Amino acid sequence: QTIEPFVMRGPQTCRYRDIGRSSLYVLIGEGEIEIVKLGSSTLVLTASLRSLVERRRKNSDEPTAEAVQ
């Protein structure tokens, strides 16, 4: 059984969710991903990543305007 970390640093987060560094910081800037600053380190909450994926997944399940017509 794998133990999931509570927080991750930027590079670890990018590998974990297979996103680029700039995309990560855009998501942080938009408030989509919750962070904790600890000294000079930016730590991303793992629960926040899971929540982001769930929100995006739910939104992709909704029919688009073109599909409804």
C-alpha positions as CSV (number, residue, x, y, z in Angstrom):
1,Q,0.0,0.0,0.0
2,T,1.4,3.4,-1.0
3,I,1.2,6.3,1.5
4,E,0.2,9.5,-0.2
5,P,2.1,12.6,1.0
6,F,0.1,15.4,2.7
7,V,2.0,18.1,0.7
8,M,4.4,18.2,-2.2
9,R,6.9,20.6,-3.6
10,G,6.5,22.0,-7.2
11,P,8.6,19.5,-9.2
12,Q,7.1,16.6,-7.3
13,T,3.6,17.9,-7.9
14,C,4.3,18.3,-11.7
15,R,5.4,14.7,-11.9
16,Y,2.4,13.5,-9.7
17,R,-0.2,15.1,-12.0
18,D,1.8,15.2,-15.2
19,I,1.5,18.9,-15.7
20,G,4.1,21.5,-16.6
21,R,5.7,23.9,-14.1
22,S,4.1,27.0,-15.7
23,S,0.6,25.3,-15.7
24,L,1.0,24.5,-12.0
25,Y,1.7,28.1,-11.2
26,V,-1.2,29.3,-13.3
27,L,-3.5,26.9,-11.4
28,I,-2.1,28.3,-8.1
29,G,-2.5,31.9,-9.2
30,E,-6.2,31.2,-10.2
31,G,-6.8,29.7,-6.8
32,E,-7.5,26.2,-8.3
33,I,-4.8,24.6,-6.2
34,E,-4.2,25.4,-2.5
35,I,-0.7,26.0,-1.3
36,V,1.2,26.5,1.9
37,K,4.3,28.7,2.0
38,L,7.0,27.4,4.4
39,G,10.0,29.7,4.3
40,S,10.9,29.9,0.6
41,S,9.2,26.6,-0.2
42,T,5.8,26.5,-2.0
43,L,4.0,23.3,-0.9
44,V,1.0,22.0,-2.7
45,L,-1.7,20.2,-0.7
46,T,-2.3,16.8,-2.1
47,A,-6.0,17.0,-1.2
48,S,-6.3,20.2,-3.3
49,L,-4.9,18.3,-6.3
50,R,-7.4,15.5,-5.9
51,S,-10.2,18.1,-5.6
52,L,-9.1,19.9,-8.8
53,V,-9.2,16.6,-10.7
54,E,-12.6,15.8,-9.4
55,R,-14.0,19.3,-10.3
56,R,-12.5,19.0,-13.8
57,R,-13.8,15.5,-14.2
58,K,-17.4,16.5,-13.2
59,N,-17.2,19.5,-15.6
60,S,-16.1,17.3,-18.5
61,D,-19.1,15.0,-17.8
62,E,-21.6,17.9,-18.5
63,P,-22.8,18.1,-22.0
64,T,-21.6,21.0,-24.1
65,A,-23.9,23.5,-25.7
66,E,-23.2,22.0,-29.1
67,A,-24.0,18.5,-27.9
68,V,-27.4,19.6,-26.5
69,Q,-28.6,21.2,-29.7
